[in-house]
Amino acid sequence: MDVLQGIIDILRLGERDASNIGKRRFLSNSFIGGPRDMRQRYMDAIALVQHFGKLDLFITMTCNPSWPEIKEHLASVDEAQNKPDLISRVFRAKIEELKIDILKRSIFGKVAVFMYIVEFQKRGLPHAHLIILTAEHKLLTSEAYDNIINAEIPDKDVKSYLYFFVLKHVMHGPCGNLNPASPCMNKYGCCKFNYPKSFVNHTSKGADSYPIYKRRNTGVAVEIRGHYLKNSWVVPYNPFLLENLIAI
């Protein structure tokens, strides 16, 4: 069988022309997702960063299977991850709307460079990483960061709508000692995303150029999956995007 294994592989893969066996084939850069296409896109992205400078905002948009556009087209026995055609079309429409908000409505200021990539998670749901490089509206002060990004639980009485979405979508964990079996735990018994974060009163820039967001110890604790969590467990979010992308 070892001697005939090569012939068996050829028959299994459907190759019948002996003259093609052993020949190397190259996919051109017009083949989306191929090695040459990905390398060309990578080189384009690096060239933009070299010209305009390092990125200012790195935004992640994840497909929500509870979007009404998805739920209303699912049968009672269907699951969203089993309908890739449906979730891809809805997610594409949401991405285009987000691009309009960022590029035309300028919710973060004037955009100099905009690039993004769509990936599919293990559950089969897509998410996009959107990188924005701005020229005149760079984030240089802690106040500028605070105007765009929050990392605290909002006031339930003042912003009840946002409070509900923060608790439902952007609370990490619990992990660590509260839940050692959490998927984010590494082999050393620590959260690979470094949660819970430390409490800080003011936003500052860390040693690695990543910002350390304001997380005050206000004493507010919310119940998440059987544990009471504070601001140290909040994933940084933008209030405008969280309220609008989740709701629409």
N, C-alpha and C positions, 0 to 999 in steps of 0.2 A: 504493500500500500504506500510506503514511503516513496518508492520509485515512481508510482503512478500519481502521486499527489498533485504534481504540476498539471497533468492532463485533466484531473478531476476539477481543479480550480478553474481552468480555462472553460470547461463545459459549464460549470456552475455560473460563471460570470457572463457567459454568452458569447465569448470570442470564438469565431469559427475560422477566421482567416489567419493562416500560419505566418504570413508575411508581416503581420502586425504585432506578433508576439515579441516582446523585448524592446519595442520601440518606445521612446520617451515622447510624451505629448505635453505641450505647453498651452495653458489657457490664457487667452489674451486679456488685457485689462478691461475689455468690454463685457467680460463674464462677471456679473455682480457677485461679490462674495469670494471670488477666486484669489489666489495668492498675489497675483500682480495687481489686481484691483485694490486689495486691501493695502498693499505697500504704497501704491500711488496715493491713496487717500491719506495714509499716515504721513507721507512726505509733504503733502499739501498742508496738512494741519500743522506740522512742525514749521513749515515756512511761514505760515500766518503768525504763529507764536513768536518766531524770530523777528518778524517785522513789527508787530503791534505790541509785543511784550506779553508777560504771563497773564493768565486768565484772571478774571475778577469774580465771576460767579459760576458755580458748578451746580446745576439744578437737575434733580432726578424726578421724572414723572413716571408713575407706575399705573398700569391699567387696573381699574377698579371693577371687579366682576359684579358689583352691585349697581353700576350705572344703569339707569332706567332704559337706555337704548339697548342694553344687552339683555336685561332681565325680561323685557316685554317680548323678546323674540326667542326665548328659551321655553321648551316644554317642561312640564313638571318633573320629569325624570332626567332632564339634561343638566349638565354642568358646564360652566363657562369655558373651562380649559379644554373641553372636548369639542368646542366649536371655534377652531382657529380662524376660519374665514370671517365669522361674525366679529370676534374681538379685534381682529386685525383692522377691519374696516372702521369700526367705532373708534379704536385707538388712533388710527390715522386722522380721522376727523378732529379728534381732540387735540392732537399734535398741531394740526394746521391752525386751529383756533388759538392755541397757546402762542404760536409763532406770530400771529396777528397782534396779540396783546403785547408781545415783547418788541416786535419790530416796528409796527405801525402806531400802536397806542403808547409805546414807550413807557411802560409801567415801571421800568428800572432806569430810565434815562436813555440817551442816545446810544445806539449800538453801532460799534465799528465792525466787529466780526462776529459771526454766529455760526456755530457748527454743532452737530449732534449725531448720535448713533443710537439705533434701536436694537435692544437685546431681548431675548426671550428667557424668562426665568425657569427654574426647574419645574414649576407648576404649569408651565406653558403660557403664562401671561406675559405680554411684552412690557418693557419699560424703557424709557429713553433718558440718556444723559445729555443735557443741553449745556453747552459751554458758551458763555458770552464774554466777549472782550470789548470793553468800552473805552472810548478815548477821552471824552470830556467829563464823564461821570464816574471816574474811578473811586473806589472805596478807600479813602485815605485816613479817615478818623473813626473813632469808636461810635460816634453818633451816626455816621453814615451806615455802618453795619447794623445798628439797632433799628434804623428806619426801614430796613429791608428784611432782616432775619431776627426771629424771636426764638428763644430757647426756654421759655417759661410757661407755666400753666396760666391761661388768661383768667380774669375775674369772671366768675360764673354769673354774677348779677349784672355786670356791664356788657359783657360779650358772651351771652349764653350760647349763641349759634356757633361761634368759634370754639368755645369751651367744649362743646359736644364733639366736634371734629378732632380736636387735639387729643381728647381721651380715647377716641375710637381709632385714630390712625397714626399718631406720631408719638406714642408712648412706647419706649423700648422695654423689652423684657417682660417680667423680671428675670434676671439671670444671676450668676454668681452664687452667693450663699443662699439666696432666696429660691433659686431654681438651678441646681447644678446640671440638670439634664437639658438646659436650653440649647437650641441649635447654634447659638453664637459662641458657645464656650469652646476654647481651644484645648489642646492636650495638656496644657499647664494649669488648667482650672481657672482661667481668666477669660473675660469677655474680649473677643477679638476687636470689638469696637470701643473698648475702654469705658464701658458703662459699669456703675454710675459715675457721672462726671463730678468734678469738684465744684463746690459753690464759689462763685465769684460775684462781686458787686458791680464790676464794670467790664465791658468788653475790651479786650486787648489782643495784640498780635503775638502769637507764640514764637518760640525759637525756630520752628520749621516753617514760618510764614503762614501757617494756618491760624485763623482767629480763634481766640478763646472767648466764647459767647457769654454774655451776662446771664448768670443763674443765681439769683438771690435766694437765700434760705428764708423764705417768707412763712414757713410753717405750714403751708397748704399741702395736704396730702390727699390723693385720690385713690380709690380702689381699682386696681387693674389686675385681672386674673387672680383674685384672691389675696393680693398683697397691696399695701398702701405705699404709693410712690410719690416722690416729690419732684422738684424741678430738675434734679440731677439725672432724671430718667427721660427727659424730654428730648426728642430728636429735633434739631433746628428746622424751622419751617418759616415760610412766608405767609402771613395771614391772608393776603389777597388771593394767592394761588390755592391755598388750602380750602378757603370758603367757596371759591368759584369752580375749581376743577372737580372737587368732590360732589358739589351740588348739581352741576350740569351734566 
